[in-house]
């Protein structure tokens, strides 16, 4: 449909109809018989329930049958306006792949894209038109529950992951919404919904970086966050929502609120009345209000009294209609809803294979004293609260069903073609103290050649509204691990989590640690393949693993201080009382960003530059020799980091600027190259300009952010 025709539709609407176009509620508010997929508590305010049939979009349909039924009812009511259905499709729809944080550990954007396409294909056939994904909030504090939805602590890599997800969603037939704009990931102390305080420079340099990168893939929507930023709710920041997003970046799509965020302007103490909430939100650039009623209740009156202009209201409504037009819904209101095709593509063999591969590439081998891979002839004992449970699909798992998930025990027994002794040993619950299961776990473990303990964090202890102050493995599980260690058998920990957990206490007890995150539908099969060497671990951490909860937030791309510690040990032991650090803890993480072992080993050597000086507008090429010095084939993710040594604003000690995932056969070696140009060296200078400053730089390359080769170069005029 031509834009002039869309404008005619807008001009023909009453103020009340326009306000409803900008209002979104969950489907169960229309159809009380529909399954309630709740993301928040609804308050209809003064809206008559019948008026909800005239809203512009809708949220959370349980299935395609409901989608078709609601659209049919709207037609019977004489409503011809297209009705897009939106849903959080975060890491799969029915075929669930690992949580986004785990997907980021694959360092494989093609695989990330394929998984997003799989999710979109299943979802679109079942009536979903828009997903609220990707989430590209920067995650530096593992206590924050929503780190599982993001891509970790690096702004550049978060943007690359977000772009890959958008490409996949588009290939699979659904529109996408980048969230949460902006600064939500910096919640104080990692506490959910907490306030954030970020300088303008750090906001632009780090927290906004991934959002801007995502614009390259033309997402249809942005979602505003509902946190305070520097003392104001995001919806009150016109300079971010309009001046930056709309004018500077040129985003012309729809901006939608998070659930209830408009009404929460009152709870923040920012807006006294519902009228104020509506005025501030619309004036701040918000198009669709999700989960509350202030637009529908107050916008008509605000326009009639001149508090907001009708032109501003019309612009927002037009953007919503343009979204529907982009989705092709004026020509085909049902879009891709196809129940027969849904049943064909859902949980397909090929989809499960992609999900299983994601488990294999996203899991991270943190430690291995030679016990892995296991021999199929060895007698193992499978213990721990996550050894047999299917509750490993992860939070925000779309329409995934627990009963469709493969547990570890099932995956291992399928691979070995025999039964495996099993005992849970204890519960997964955070505060459980029941040790009655220890005896059985110890008994079967004593008879085994090797113990595989499946431990960690339950899938519902991470995600939205699931922050944790203590991110250690629960105490009851730590006690079980200590008991198993005393048996003096090889001990493998398979650790589940939606965040990097503190492993310091149990690391010393383990001969191997395989971190499998929340792996999804094919979790058990993928984990079995990794344990027995049918797949070779290649995942790399995208968040630093703290040694203790008190280290949070901890991230590799930090700044140096004026009094850096000379030795990385507690101040009480090092004698450096006046240096930056803790009296009772190391400064360094237990495992750094980019870290991950394989069943083979890689050696880096002969780092060279094509020139030691680079002129503005020019480029130089770095090369390094990479050799697989182990006895197995494998993948290595080569990571390139740069440090600007002296600048008008202090720069991080390292910043990831590029990577390459390389497959090498045992004994094979290859020269890996990396091009450096002026664009890679740019940052927001002391004057606010995005530019590169001349001077000295360090270049690092290695298999993680800590263990690198280093050389120097210079940017000159």
C-alpha positions in Angstrom: 0.0 0.0 0.0 1.3 3.5 -0.9 2.2 5.8 2.0 -0.4 8.3 0.9 -3.1 5.6 1.3 -1.8 4.9 4.8 -2.0 8.6 5.6 -5.6 8.6 4.4 -6.3 5.7 6.9 -4.8 7.8 9.7 -6.8 10.9 8.8 -10.1 8.9 8.8 -9.6 7.7 12.3 -11.1 9.4 15.4 -8.7 10.4 18.2 -10.0 7.4 20.2 -9.2 5.0 17.3 -5.7 6.5 17.0 -5.0 6.0 20.7 -6.1 2.4 20.4 -3.8 1.9 17.5 -0.9 2.7 19.9 -2.2 0.3 22.6 -1.1 -3.3 23.1 -2.4 -5.9 25.5 -2.0 -9.7 25.8 -4.4 -11.9 23.9 -6.0 -13.3 27.0 -7.6 -9.9 27.7 -9.6 -10.5 24.5 -10.2 -14.2 24.8 -10.6 -15.4 28.3 -10.5 -19.0 27.1 -7.0 -18.5 25.6 -4.0 -19.8 27.5 -2.5 -17.0 29.5 1.1 -16.4 28.6 1.8 -13.7 31.0 4.7 -11.2 31.0 3.2 -8.9 33.5 0.0 -8.0 35.3 -2.5 -6.1 33.2 -4.4 -3.0 34.3 -7.1 -2.1 31.8 -7.7 1.2 33.6 -10.7 3.0 32.0 -10.6 0.9 28.8 -13.8 -1.0 28.1 -12.8 -4.6 27.3 -14.7 -4.5 24.0 -12.5 -1.6 22.9 -9.5 -3.9 23.0 -10.7 -5.5 19.8 -9.8 -2.2 18.1 -6.2 -2.0 19.3 -3.5 -1.9 16.6 -1.4 -4.9 17.7 -1.6 -7.7 20.2 0.7 -9.7 22.4 1.3 -13.4 23.4 -1.1 -15.7 21.4 -0.7 -19.3 22.6 -0.9 -20.8 19.1 -2.0 -20.4 15.5 -5.5 -21.6 16.2 -6.0 -18.7 18.6 -4.5 -16.3 16.1 -7.0 -17.4 13.4 -9.9 -17.4 15.8 -9.2 -13.8 17.0 -8.8 -12.5 13.5 -12.0 -14.2 12.4 -13.9 -12.6 15.4 -12.5 -9.1 14.5 -13.8 -9.5 10.9 -17.2 -10.5 12.2 -17.1 -7.3 14.3 -16.5 -5.4 11.1 -12.9 -4.5 11.9 -10.7 -4.7 8.8 -7.5 -3.3 10.2 -4.6 -5.9 10.1 -3.7 -7.3 13.5 0.0 -8.3 14.0 0.7 -10.8 16.8 3.9 -10.2 18.8 5.7 -12.6 21.1 9.1 -13.0 22.9 10.8 -15.6 20.7 14.2 -15.5 22.4 16.1 -18.8 21.9 13.7 -20.9 19.9 10.0 -21.4 19.5 9.2 -25.2 20.0 12.7 -26.4 19.0 14.7 -24.7 21.8 18.4 -23.9 21.2 20.7 -22.7 24.0 20.1 -19.4 25.7 21.5 -16.3 23.8 24.5 -16.0 26.2 25.5 -19.6 25.2 24.9 -18.9 21.5 27.3 -16.0 21.7 29.9 -18.4 23.0 29.9 -20.2 19.7 31.6 -17.3 17.9 29.7 -18.6 14.9 27.4 -15.9 13.4 26.3 -18.3 10.7 25.0 -20.8 13.3 23.4 -18.0 15.3 21.6 -16.9 12.2 20.5 -20.4 11.4 19.0 -20.9 14.9 17.2 -17.6 14.7 15.8 -18.6 11.3 14.6 -21.9 12.7 12.8 -20.2 15.6 11.2 -17.7 13.2 10.0 -20.4 10.8 8.3 -22.3 13.5 6.9 -19.1 15.1 5.6 -17.5 11.9 3.7 -20.7 10.9 2.0 -20.6 14.3 0.9 -17.0 13.9 3.7 -14.9 15.2 4.5 -11.8 13.2 7.0 -10.0 15.4 9.5 -11.1 18.1 10.9 -9.0 20.9 14.5 -10.0 20.2 17.4 -9.6 20.0 18.3 -8.2 23.4 21.7 -6.4 23.1 22.0 -4.9 26.6 25.6 -5.0 27.7 26.1 -7.5 30.4 29.0 -6.8 32.8 27.5 -8.1 36.1 26.7 -11.8 36.3 24.4 -11.2 39.3 21.9 -9.6 36.8 19.5 -12.4 35.8 19.0 -11.2 32.2 22.6 -11.7 31.2 21.3 -15.0 29.8 19.4 -13.0 27.1 22.4 -11.1 25.9 25.8 -11.7 24.3 28.0 -10.7 27.2 30.4 -8.0 28.1 31.8 -6.9 24.8 30.0 -4.1 22.9 31.4 -5.1 19.5 30.6 -8.8 19.8 27.1 -8.0 21.2 26.4 -6.1 18.0 27.6 -8.9 15.8 25.4 -11.4 17.6 22.4 -9.1 17.4 22.9 -8.5 13.7 23.1 -12.3 13.0 19.9 -12.9 15.0 18.1 -10.2 13.0 19.2 -11.7 9.7 17.9 -15.1 10.8 14.6 -13.8 12.0 14.1 -12.0 8.7 15.0 -15.2 6.7 12.4 -17.1 8.8 9.6 -14.6 8.1 9.2 -12.5 11.2 10.0 -8.9 12.1 12.1 -8.2 15.1 12.5 -5.7 17.9 15.9 -4.7 19.3 15.8 -4.2 23.1 16.1 -2.7 25.7 16.9 0.8 24.6 19.0 1.8 26.6 21.3 1.2 29.6 19.2 -1.5 31.2 22.2 -3.8 31.6 23.9 -1.5 33.9 21.5 -2.0 36.8 23.1 -1.2 40.1 24.5 -4.3 41.9 22.9 -6.4 39.1 19.5 -6.1 40.8 16.6 -6.4 38.4 14.8 -3.2 37.4 17.3 -1.2 39.4 18.4 2.3 38.4 21.4 3.0 36.1 23.9 5.8 36.1 26.1 6.1 33.0 28.1 9.0 31.7 27.2 10.2 28.2 30.6 9.0 26.9 30.3 5.5 28.3 26.7 5.3 27.2 27.7 6.1 23.6 31.0 4.2 23.6 29.8 1.0 25.3 26.1 0.7 26.1 24.7 2.0 22.8 27.3 0.4 20.5 25.4 -2.8 19.8 22.1 -1.0 19.2 23.6 1.1 16.5 25.3 -1.9 14.9 21.9 -3.6 14.7 20.5 -0.8 12.6 22.6 -2.1 9.8 20.2 -5.0 9.5 17.1 -2.8 9.5 15.1 -4.1 12.5 11.4 -3.0 12.4 11.1 -2.0 16.1 13.1 -0.8 19.1 11.8 -1.4 22.6 12.4 1.2 25.2 13.7 0.1 28.6 11.9 0.9 31.8 14.9 1.7 34.0 16.0 5.1 35.3 19.0 6.5 33.5 20.9 9.3 35.2 17.8 10.1 37.3 15.2 10.0 34.6 13.1 7.2 33.1 14.2 6.4 29.6 10.9 7.6 28.3 11.7 11.0 29.6 15.0 11.2 27.7 14.0 13.0 24.4 17.7 13.4 23.7 18.1 9.6 23.5 14.7 8.6 22.1 14.3 11.3 19.5 17.5 13.3 19.0 19.8 10.3 18.9 17.6 7.3 17.8 15.4 9.1 15.3 17.4 12.1 14.1 21.1 11.1 14.5 20.7 7.4 13.7 17.8 7.8 11.3 15.6 5.0 12.7 12.1 5.4 11.3 10.5 2.2 12.6 8.2 1.7 15.6 9.3 2.3 19.2 7.4 0.1 21.7 7.5 0.3 25.4 8.4 -2.6 27.7 5.5 -4.1 29.6 3.8 -1.5 31.8 6.7 1.0 31.4 4.4 4.0 30.6 2.3 3.6 33.7 5.5 3.0 35.7 6.5 6.6 35.0 4.2 7.3 38.0 5.9 4.6 40.2 9.3 6.2 39.5 8.1 9.4 40.9 8.5 11.2 37.6 4.9 11.7 36.4 2.1 12.6 38.9 -0.9 11.5 36.8 -1.8 9.2 34.0 -2.2 12.2 31.8 1.4 13.2 32.5 2.5 9.6 31.7 0.8 9.7 28.3 2.1 13.2 27.5 5.7 12.4 28.4 5.8 9.1 26.6 4.3 10.4 23.3 6.5 13.5 23.5 9.5 11.3 24.2 9.0 9.4 20.9 7.1 6.3 22.1 4.7 4.8 19.5 3.1 1.7 21.2 2.3 1.4 24.8 2.5 -2.2 26.0 0.5 -3.6 28.9 -1.1 -0.4 30.3 -3.9 2.0 29.4 -2.7 5.6 29.7 -2.6 6.2 25.9 -6.1 5.0 25.3 -7.4 6.8 28.4 -5.7 10.2 28.0 -4.3 10.8 24.5 -7.6 12.0 23.0 -8.1 14.6 25.8 -4.5 15.7 25.6 -4.9 16.4 21.9 -8.2 18.2 22.3 -6.7 20.5 25.0 -3.5 21.1 23.0 -1.2 19.4 25.5 0.1 17.3 22.6 -0.3 17.9 18.9 -2.4 15.7 16.7 0.4 15.8 14.2 2.6 14.1 16.7 -0.1 11.5 17.4 -0.5 10.9 13.7 3.2 10.3 13.2 3.1 7.5 15.8 0.0 6.0 14.3 1.5 6.1 10.8 4.6 4.3 11.9 2.4 1.5 13.2 0.5 1.3 9.9 3.8 1.3 8.1 4.9 -1.7 10.1 1.7 -3.6 9.1 2.3 -2.6 5.5 6.0 -3.8 5.6 4.7 -7.1 6.9 2.4 -7.3 3.9 -0.7 -7.5 6.0 -2.9 -5.2 4.0 -2.6 -7.7 1.1 -2.4 -10.8 3.3 -3.8 -10.3 6.8 -2.9 -13.9 7.8 0.7 -13.5 6.6 2.6 -16.8 7.2 0.1 -18.5 9.6 -0.1 -22.0 8.2 -1.1 -24.8 10.7 -0.3 -27.6 8.3 3.2 -26.3 7.6 3.6 -25.6 11.3 3.1 -29.3 12.1 5.6 -30.2 9.4 8.4 -27.9 10.5 8.0 -28.0 14.3 10.6 -30.2 16.0 11.9 -31.4 12.7 14.9 -33.7 12.4 16.9 -30.9 10.7 15.8 -28.4 13.4 16.9 -30.7 16.2 20.3 -31.2 14.4 20.9 -27.4 14.4 19.9 -27.1 18.0 22.2 -30.0 18.9 25.1 -28.4 17.0 24.5 -25.1 19.0 24.8 -27.1 22.2 28.1 -28.5 21.0 29.6 -25.2 19.9 28.3 -23.0 22.7 29.4 -25.2 25.6 32.7 -24.2 27.1 35.4 -26.5 28.4 36.8 -24.6 31.4 39.1 -27.3 32.8 40.4 -30.7 31.7 43.1 -32.7 33.4 43.0 -35.3 30.7 39.8 -37.1 31.9 37.8 -35.9 28.9 36.8 -37.2 26.4 35.5 -40.2 28.3 36.0 -43.7 27.0 32.8 -45.5 26.0 34.1 -48.6 27.7 34.5 -46.8 31.1 32.0 -47.3 33.8 30.5 -43.9 34.8 28.2 -42.8 37.6 25.8 -40.0 36.6 24.9 -37.9 39.6 23.5 -34.5 40.4 20.2 -32.7 40.3 20.5 -32.0 36.5 21.5 -35.4 35.4 18.0 -36.7 34.6 15.8 -33.6 34.6 14.3 -32.1 31.5 14.2 -28.7 33.0 17.3 -27.5 31.1 15.7 -25.7 28.2 16.3 -22.3 29.8 14.2 -19.3 30.7 12.2 -17.5 28.0 12.0 -20.7 26.0 9.1 -19.7 23.7 6.6 -22.4 23.4 9.2 -25.1 24.2 7.8 -28.0 26.2 9.8 -29.6 29.1 8.7 -33.1 28.0 10.3 -32.6 24.6 13.7 -31.8 26.0 16.4 -34.5 26.1 18.0 -34.9 29.5 21.7 -35.8 30.0 20.9 -39.3 31.2 18.9 -40.1 28.1 21.5 -38.6 25.8 24.4 -40.6 27.4 22.4 -43.9 27.4 21.4 -43.4 23.8 25.1 -42.9 22.8 26.4 -45.8 24.9 23.4 -48.1 24.1 23.2 -49.2 27.8 21.9 -48.0 31.1 24.0 -45.8 33.3 23.9 -45.8 37.1 22.2 -42.6 38.3 21.4 -40.8 41.5 20.4 -37.1 41.9 22.1 -36.8 45.2 20.3 -33.6 46.1 17.9 -31.0 45.0 18.7 -28.0 42.7 16.8 -25.6 45.0 18.9 -22.6 46.2 18.3 -23.1 49.9 17.7 -26.8 50.2 19.6 -28.6 53.0 18.4 -32.2 52.5 21.5 -34.4 52.3 19.6 -37.7 52.4 20.4 -38.4 48.8 24.2 -38.2 49.3 24.6 -41.8 50.4 23.1 -43.2 47.2 25.2 -40.9 45.0 28.3 -41.9 46.9 27.5 -45.6 46.6 27.1 -45.7 42.9 30.1 -43.3 42.4 32.3 -45.6 44.4 31.7 -48.4 42.0 32.4 -46.3 38.9 35.6 -45.5 37.0 34.6 -41.9 36.6 31.9 -39.6 38.1 29.9 -37.2 36.0 28.2 -34.7 38.2 25.5 -32.5 36.6 25.2 -29.4 38.8 24.6 -25.7 38.7 21.7 -23.3 38.5 18.1 -24.2 37.6 16.7 -22.5 34.5 14.3 -20.4 36.5 17.0 -18.9 38.7 18.2 -16.8 35.8 16.3 -14.5 33.4 14.0 -11.5 34.0 13.3 -10.9 37.7 15.9 -13.6 38.7 18.9 -11.6 39.9 21.1 -13.3 42.6 23.3 -11.7 45.2 25.3 -15.0 45.7 26.1 -16.6 42.3 27.9 -19.7 43.6 26.5 -23.1 42.9 24.0 -23.7 45.7 25.5 -24.9 49.0 23.8 -28.3 49.0 25.4 -29.1 45.6 28.8 -27.8 46.8 28.6 -30.2 49.7 27.8 -33.1 47.3 30.7 -32.3 45.1 33.1 -32.3 48.1 31.8 -35.7 49.2 32.3 -37.1 45.6 35.8 -35.7 45.5 36.8 -37.7 48.6 36.1 -40.9 46.7 39.3 -40.1 44.7 37.7 -40.9 41.4 38.0 -38.8 38.3 35.3 -36.1 38.7 33.7 -34.3 35.7 31.4 -31.4 36.5 28.8 -30.6 33.8 27.6 -27.2 34.9 24.3 -25.6 34.0 23.6 -21.9 34.3 22.1 -18.9 32.7 25.0 -16.8 33.8 28.7 -17.3 34.7 28.6 -18.9 38.1 31.3 -18.6 40.8 33.1 -21.9 40.6 36.1 -21.2 42.8 35.2 -23.6 45.6 34.4 -26.6 43.3 37.1 -26.0 40.7 39.8 -27.5 42.9 37.7 -30.7 43.3 37.1 -31.2 39.6 39.3 -32.9 37.0 37.2 -31.4 34.2 34.5 -28.7 34.0 32.2 -28.5 31.0 30.0 -25.4 31.2 26.8 -26.1 29.2 24.6 -23.1 30.2 20.9 -23.8 29.6 21.2 -25.9 26.5 17.6 -26.4 25.2 15.7 -29.2 23.5 18.8 -31.2 22.4 20.8 -30.6 25.6 21.3 -34.2 26.6 22.4 -35.4 23.1 24.8 -32.5 22.6 26.3 -32.9 26.1 26.8 -36.6 25.5 28.6 -36.0 22.2 30.9 -33.6 24.0 31.6 -35.9 26.9 32.6 -38.8 24.6 34.4 -36.8 21.9 31.9 -37.2 19.2 32.0 -33.4 19.2 35.0 -31.3 20.1 34.5 -28.4 22.6 35.1 -25.0 20.9 33.0 -22.5 22.9 34.6 -19.4 24.3 33.4 -17.4 27.3 31.7 -14.0 26.5 31.6 -13.0 30.1 34.4 -13.1 32.6 33.8 -15.8 35.3 34.3 -14.1 38.7 36.1 -15.8 41.5 33.6 -14.5 44.0 30.3 -12.6 43.8 32.0 -9.6 45.4 34.1 -9.1 42.2 31.0 -8.2 40.2 30.8 -6.3 38.0 34.0 -7.7 36.4 34.9 -7.4 32.7 38.0 -7.6 30.6 37.7 -4.3 28.8 38.2 -2.2 31.9 40.4 0.9 32.5 43.7 0.9 34.2 44.0 2.9 37.4 46.7 5.3 38.6 47.7 2.7 41.2 47.4 -0.7 39.5 48.3 -3.8 41.5 51.8 -5.1 40.6 50.8 -8.6 41.7 47.5 -10.3 41.1 46.8 -11.5 44.6 44.9 -10.2 47.7 46.4 -7.0 49.1 46.7 -8.7 52.5 49.1 -11.2 51.0 50.9 -9.0 48.4 51.8 -6.2 50.8 50.4 -3.6 48.3 47.9 -2.0 50.7 47.8 1.2 48.7 47.2 -0.5 45.3 43.8 -0.9 43.7 42.4 -4.3 44.8 40.8 -6.4 47.5 42.3 -7.4 50.8 40.7 -10.9 50.4 40.5 -11.5 46.7 42.4 -11.5 43.4 41.6 -8.8 40.8 41.5 -11.2 37.9 38.6 -13.5 37.0 38.7 -17.2 37.4 38.2 -17.5 33.7 38.7 -14.5 31.4 36.6 -13.3 28.4 37.3 -15.4 25.3 38.5 -18.4 27.3 37.7 -22.0 26.3 39.7 -25.2 26.0 39.5 -28.0 23.4 40.5 -31.6 23.2 43.5 -30.4 21.2 45.9 -27.6 21.8 46.8 -24.5 19.6 50.0 -22.6 19.5 50.3 -19.0 18.4 53.7 -17.7 17.1 55.4 -15.2 14.8 53.1 -12.2 15.2 54.1 -9.6 12.5 52.9 -6.3 11.1 53.2 -5.2 7.5 54.3 -1.8 8.9 55.0 -0.3 12.3 53.3 3.0 11.3 49.9 3.6 9.8 48.9 6.9 8.1 45.4 8.2 8.5 43.2 6.7 5.9 45.6 3.8 5.4 45.8 0.3 6.7 48.3 -2.3 7.9 48.0 -6.0 8.1 48.8 -8.2 11.1 49.6 -11.9 10.7 50.1 -14.7 13.2 50.9 -18.3 12.8 48.4 -20.7 14.3 49.3 -24.4 14.7 47.2 -27.3 16.1 49.9 -29.0 18.2 47.5 -31.6 19.6 46.4 -35.0 18.4 42.9 -34.2 17.4 41.2 -31.9 14.9 39.6 -28.9 16.3 38.3 -25.3 16.1 40.1 -22.3 17.6 38.7 -18.7 17.8 41.5 -16.4 17.1 40.9 -13.1 18.9 42.4 -9.7 18.0 42.5 -6.9 20.6 43.8 -3.4 20.5 44.8 -0.9 23.2 45.2 2.9 22.6 48.0 3.6 25.0 47.6 7.4 25.4 44.5 9.4 24.5 42.5 12.4 25.4 40.2 10.0 27.3 41.6 6.9 29.0 41.0 3.8 26.9 40.3 0.2 28.0 43.3 -2.1 28.6 42.0 -4.2 25.7 39.2 -4.1 23.2 38.1 -6.9 20.9 38.3 -5.7 17.3 38.1 -8.9 15.3 38.0 -12.6 15.4 38.2 -15.7 13.2 37.0 -19.2 14.0 39.5 -21.5 12.4 39.4 -25.3 11.9 42.7 -27.1 11.9 43.5 -30.7 11.6 45.9 -32.3 14.0 49.4 -31.0 13.2 48.1 -28.4 10.7 49.3 -24.8 10.8 48.0 -21.7 9.1 48.8 -18.0 8.8 45.9 -15.9 10.1 45.7 -12.2 9.0 43.9 -9.2 10.4 43.5 -5.8 8.7 43.9 -2.7 10.9 42.4 0.6 9.7 41.6 4.0 11.2 38.0 3.1 11.7 39.0 0.4 14.3 40.8 3.0 16.3 38.0 5.5 16.7 36.3 6.4 20.0 34.5 9.4 21.5 37.3 11.9 22.3 37.4 14.4 25.1 35.7 16.8 22.7 32.9 14.4 21.9 34.1 13.7 18.4 34.0 10.1 17.2 37.6 9.9 15.8 41.0 8.2 16.1 43.8 10.1 17.7 47.4 9.7 16.6 49.8 7.9 18.8 50.9 4.5 20.0 48.8 1.4 20.1 49.2 -2.2 21.2 47.9 -5.2 19.2 47.2 -8.5 20.9 46.2 -11.9 19.5 45.4 -15.1 21.3 42.9 -17.7 22.2 41.4 -15.5 25.0 41.7 -12.0 26.3 44.4 -12.9 28.9 46.9 -15.2 27.1 48.0 -13.2 24.1 51.0 -12.3 21.9 51.6 -8.6 21.7 53.2 -6.0 19.3 53.0 -2.3 18.8 52.2 0.1 16.0 51.6 3.8 15.6 49.0 6.0 13.9 50.5 9.1 12.3 49.2 12.1 10.4 
